[in-house]
Each structure stands twice: as C-alpha cells, then as structure tokens.
Amino acid sequence: MIRFFLLLLISVFLFNSIAFSSTPDTSRLRISLITCGAGLQPWETFGHTAIRITDSIKGTDNVYNYGTFNGYDEEFLIKFTRGKLLYYLSSYPYRQFLLEYSEAGRSVAEQELRLPGAAKQALYEYLDWNALEENRYYKYDFFYDNCATRIRDVFSRALGKQFQVGDVLPEERTLSFREIINQYFYRVHWQRFGVNILLGSKIDKIMTDAEIMFLPDYLQEGILKSSYKGQKVSSDPVTILPGFEAPKAGLNGPFFLMLFIALLTIGGLCFKKFSKVGSVMSFLVLLLTGLIGCFIIVMWLGTDHQACQNNFNLLWALPTNVIIAFSSKKNKDKYSLIGILLIFVSLLLHLLQIQQLPIFELSPFLLSLLFIYGMIYRKNKTNKFDGNV
C-alpha cells in the first residue's frame, strides 16, 4: 500500500513537470529582468531594475521602467523634498535603455524568465495596462514603493499566488534598512552621514525577505530563486554591459570635521587664553544643532517621507538651541541639564538599537555639545552663587 502511494505521488510530480515544460508557447514573447549596477551620481547609488519584453510577432523589444519621473516640472524640487513626487511606468525601446547605461558606464545584467506562454501573455498585458496614462503614476517612496518593489509585486499581481519570489536572507542573519543602505554608501561619507541624521527610527526595523527587495541587487537574487507552479523559472544572470570598476572609499570628511569642531570647542572652553574661540564655537554648535533639529521636524511633520518619521535625533539636535544660542539670559542651568540628559538618552537608544546613530562621526560632535552644556551649567551656578553672596 505504501509503495502504491509513493508511485502515485511520483507519477503526479512527473506529470506536472512534463505538463509544465511541454506546454506549447504560442505567445512568441521573451521576458527578462534587467538589473543595472550603481553609478557615480547620488541617485545612482543603489542601482536600477526594469523588465524587458521582446515580442517577435509585433517586432518590438521594449523595456518597462518604473523609475521615470518628470525632472522638468516647475515644482520638481519642492515635490521631491516633500515626498510628493510622482514616478511613472514608461515603455521604450531596449536599445535606447541600454545606450543610456553604456554612456554612464554602468553594468547591465539580464536573466530570462522561462514562463509558460499564457503566463507571459498575462504579464505582458498587465504591464501594458499599467503603462496607460491613467494607471502609470505612483507616489515614490525609496524604501517602500520604488522601481524595484513595483517589479517585485508585478509578478504576483499578474500571475497570482502561483508565482513565488524566492527568499534571499539567510535564516540566521538579520539586517535593518539602515544597515543595508550604509553598505551602499561606503564611499560617499557625507551622503551617509546626512541620511543617517535625517532618517528616523523606522529604518532601524529588521527587514523581511520581501522588504529587502527594495534594492535591485536583492530583487535580482529573489527572482533567480523564484518559481511558478512549483517550477524554477529564472535563468542565471548574464552580463550585457560590464560597467566601471567600483571606486574605493575616500577620506571620511564628516569624522575629521566633527573632530576639528570638537577640538576647537573643548580647547576654547578649557583654556582661558582661547576663551573667545570657545564662545564662538559654542554659539555655532548650538545654532547648528538647533537648525538641524528644525529641519528634522520639517521632514518629519511636513513631508510624506515615511522614513523621516519618529526621528529621535531630535534628542540631541534640540530646535530650541537656536534660541539658546542667541539668548543672553543667565538662568539656563536647568536647560543645560536637560540637554545633557537627552544626549545620554539618544546614546541609550543607539545601544538598544531603537535608532542607530552615525556614532563614529557623531561622537566628537556630541562630546563638544556635552562640554558646552556643562560650561553653561557651571557658569549659571557660579553666577547664582555670586549673586547670593
């Protein structure tokens, strides 16, 4: 009896495999995923992805690209800053797409999807429908709704649950959004430093397999491991354009600037002959932290960027420091104690991995801020004591 059921299961498996592979493909379509390497421009740091469809009946060879936007819009910068910029799906000749990346010196890899004819046709029809003027636009979000996540979701929307994207994260490894983007920012220290200050605690969340596919490299791997009706469908990626050799990381500018600020500030506050330097640096550091805090609030509350929400960098970048920098009032001892306490709270949140700080670059700056608050407290206590004598 057991032997009978085993033979039955094997027969069903073989039948499904033969049926899947032997179904005649009358669509005359060739569908592949295109993955492009990183470039030198800031917006090219994370690569790009698109879908290529060749229709031998119509004689077309087009790329479907979810990463297009109108850069000539009069309000482009405002919309981009506020997170209200609309991206859209465009379709244009593959040779034009390839020429753009060839001129930019960026790599291009292609992996063909060996789907049945009916599945190819369904995917083709979905993309054509999605490229219509009334359907093509979407509000771009770097982490949650971009050119890669759109393509990740295209397959399930067009083919249903029978198409399964593969897992790309090892079971024992956990990664947050912040950790992964910092790996891509390895050579552009200023961008990494600025992004880590402006993006809040939401990007310290541990990613799922689906979420990490907001990056084209991981989408490529997920599609490589994908299946349709239980059968693997993706070929191995083939390099079409090799691209340039990735440059090495340069000098860590933010760290050395923060270190320079700390030396001037602490030295000026500790040595009387440099007291004027200490006063100037205290004013500048307080003003700078206050302005950063104001900008964080604007990005948090005044934009649609989800990643800018819940930003606990406000604990050390107090917006009220703008007022304190210009204030001549002497009763600031309580304020300085609160400032010191909040810096330690932000460091605690970093240790607990609630919100990671760019700790290597930021440490000298936070140390100088602690010295400033400590000097404010000391002066105010001294003035109060002298006033009571």
N, C-alpha and C positions, 0 to 999 in steps of 0.2 A: 504493500500500500504506500509506504513512504517512497519507494522507488518510483511508483506511478506519479505521485505528486511532484517529485523532483523533475521527472521527464516532462511533465506538463508545464512547469514553470520555465524550464529551459526552452521548450518549444515556443511559449508565448514571447519570451525575451527575443529569441531569434526571429520570430515572425515580425515583431515590432521593429527590430533593427533592419530587416530586409525591406519591410514596407517603407520605412523612413528613407532608406538610401536609394530604393529603386523607383520611388515616385517620380514620374517624368516631369522635368522642369520645363514648362512651356512659356515661362514668363520672359525669357531672354534677358533677365536682369542680373547684374553683378553688383553686389552691395558690400561695402567695406568701411571699416572705421579708420579714420585718418588721425594720427597723433603727431603734433608738432612740438618740437623742443623749445626750451626757453630762449629768449633773446636778450639783448643788452638794455632795452628800454624798460622802465619800471613796469609798464603794463604787460610786458612780455615775460616777466619773471617766472610765471607758473606754467608756461606752455599753452597749447590750444588743442582743440579737438573738433572734428567735423565728420559728417557721413558722406561718402562718395557713392553715387548710383550711376551705373552705366546701363543704358537702355539700347540694346543692339537693334531693336525694331524701329525706334524713333531716331536712332543715330545720335543720341545725346550722352554726354559724360559730364555730369554736374556734381557740385559739392553743395551740401546743405549745411549752412553755417549759422549757429545760434549766437555767435559773438559779434554781430554787427550792430552799429548804432550811428546816429546822425551827429557827427562831430562838428557840423557846420551850423547847428542850431544856435540861435542867438542867445539862448539861456542855457547852453550846454554846461558851463562851469557851475552855475547855480544848481541845476538839476543833479549834476554828478555829486556835488558836495552834500546836497540834502537827501541823497539816496532815492531820487525820483526819476532817474534817467531810464528811459525805455530802450531796451535792446530788442532785436527782432531776428527772426529766421529769414535768411536770404538764400537764394539758389542761383548759382552762376557757374560758368564752365570751370572744370577741374584744372585745365591748363593755366587759367588766369590765377587761380588759387595757388598753384604750385610755383608760378613765376614770382608771386609776392614773397613767398618764403625763401625762394632761391636768392632773390635780391637782398633779403635780410640776413642771409647766411644761416638760417635756422634749419634744423633737421626735420625731416618728414618721414614717418613710418606708416605702413598700411597693413591691415590684417583683414583678409576676406572672410565674410560670413557665409558659410555654406548652409543656407536655409532652403527648405522646400520652396517650390515656385509660388504656392499660394501665400506662404509667409512673406516672401519677398514682395509680392504684389501688395499685400496688406500694409507693409512698412512703407512702400513707395507711395501708396495712396494717402496714408496718414501724413507723411511729410509734405506732399503736395497740398493737402488740405490745410496743414499748419502754416504753410508759406503764403496762404492767401492774405490779402491786406487786412481783412477783418479778424484774422486769427494769429497773425505773426508776432505781435508785440507782447512783451512781458517786462515787469519791473525787475531789473537786475539786482541780485544780491550775491556778493562774492562767495560767501560760504554756502548759502542755502538754495540759490536759484541762479545758476550761471550756465555757460555754454556746455560744460561737462555734465552737470546734473540734469540738464534738459535732455541730453542724449542718453544718459543713464535711464531716464524714465520713458523715452520714446519706445523702447522695445516692449516694455510691459503694457503700455497704452495701446500699441498697435497689435501686439500678439497675445496679450493676456498673460495669465499666470503660468502658461506653458513655457514661457521664456524666463529662465532664471539666470541672473547675473551671479558670477562666482564670488566667493569670499577672498579677500586679499590680505586681511590682517591675521597674523599668527595668533593662536588662542592665548598664548602666554604674554603677548605684547599689547600694551595699551598706549595710545597716543592721543593727545589733545590737539585741537585745531591750532593752538598757539605753537606747540612744539613742532608740528609739521611745517607750518609756514616759515618758522625760523630756520629750518633746514634749507629752504629755498632762498632765504635772504642771507646766505652765508657770506657773500662778498659785498653786499650793499648795507653797510653798518648803519648809516643814517636812516635809511628806509626802515630797517628792522627796529631801530630804537624808537622812531616816531610812531610806527604802527603799534608797538607794544604799549606805548603810553596811551594812545587814543582808543584802542580796543579794550572792551571791558571783560568781565569775568565769564561771559557766555562762551568765549572761545577757549576757556580752560576746561570745558566739558570733554570727557573721553568720547572719541568718535566711534561710531559703528562702521561696519564694512560699507554700508550704503553711503554714509556721510563722507567718508574719506575720498569717495569718488568725485568730490567737487574738484579734485585735481586730475588733469588729463592723464598723467602717468599711471595713477591708480585705476582710473576708468579703463585704460588700455589693458591692465592686468585682469580686472574684473571681467571684461568682455572675453579675454583669452580663455578664462575658465568658465565661460557661460555655457548654457545648454538650452536646447529647445526640444520639448517632449522627451527629455532624458538623454538626448544625444549632444555631444560636444559639437559646436558649430563654427568656432573661430580657428582660422589658420594662425600659424606663428607670424608675428610682425615681420615685415620686410622693409628694410631701409630704402627709401626712394631718394632722399637727399641726406648726406652725412652731417651737414651743419658744421659750425665752427667749434673749436676746442674751448671748453668752459674755462674762463679766466680764473686765476687764483684770487683769494681774498686779499684785499689790501690792508692798509693801516686802519686800526679801529679808531676813527676820528672821534666819535662820541665819548669813548672812555678817556682819551687824552684831554679833551676839552673839559670834561667833568672833573678830572684830576687837577687840571690847571685852575679851574674855578675854586676847587676846594683848598688848594694851597694858598691862593691869594686871600680867600675869605678867612680861613683859620689863622694864617700867618698875620693878617691885618688885625684880627680880633685878639690875638695872644700877645703881640709885641706893640708897645706903646708908640714906637717911632714909625710904625706902619698903620697907625690908627685910622688915618684918613682913607687908606686903601680898604681897611676893614669896613668903614662906614659906607663907602661907595659900593663895595661888593655885597654888603648886607642889603642895601637898597635894591640892587639889581637882582639878587637871588629872590627876595620877597616879591618883587614886581614880576619876575619871570614865572615863579610858581603860581602867582595869582592869575596871570594871563593864561597859563596852561589850564588851570582849573576852570576858568570861564569858558575856554574853548571846549573842554571835556563836557561841560554842561550843555553847551550848544549842540554838540554832536550827539549827546545822549537824548536830550529832550526835543531838539529842534530838527532832527532828521529822521529818516526811515531806516537808517543803518542799524540792523538788529545787533550787530557785533559791537556797537558802541554803547549799548545799554549796560547798566549795572557795573559802571566803571569805578572801582574802588581806588584808583589813583587819585581820586578827589581827597583821600585821607591825608596825603602829603602835599598835593597841589591845591591848597586851600584858595578858593576865589577871593576870600576876604583879605588875603595877603596883599592884594592891590591897594586896599585902603590902609592897611598897617604900614606899607612901605612909605606912604606919604604922610602918615599921621605923626603928629608931634606930641600927642598925649603920652603921659608918663605911666598911667595905670594900665600896663599891658602884661603884667606878670601872670595873671590867670590865663590870658590868651596864649602866652608862650608855653605854659604848662600843658594846655590842651593840644597845642601844635606838636609838642614832644610826644605826648601820649598817642596821638593819631599816627605819627610816623612809625611807632612801635607796633601799633595795630596793623598797619599796612604790611610791615615785615612779618607779622604773625600770619596774616592771610596768605602771604607768599610761602611760608613754611608749611602751611596746611594745604597748599595747592588750590586754594579757593580762587585766587587771582595771582598769576605769576608776574613778577616784575622783571624788567631787564636789569637784573641785580648787579651784574658785573659793571655795566656802565653807570648805573644809577647810584651805587654805593658811595662814591666820593661826594656826589652832589647832596645826598641825604645827610651825610656826615657834616657837611658845611651848614646845612639847614638846621641841624641839631645844635651846632655851635652858635648860630645866630639866635635861635630861641633861648638857649642857655644864657647868652650875654644880655638879651632883653630882660629876662627874669632877674638876673643878677643886678643890673642897673636899676630896675624898678624897686627891688627890695632895698638896695642901698639908699636910693632917694627917699623911700618911705621912712627908713631908719633915721636918716639925717634930718628929715622933717620933723620927727618926733623928739629930737634932742633939744 
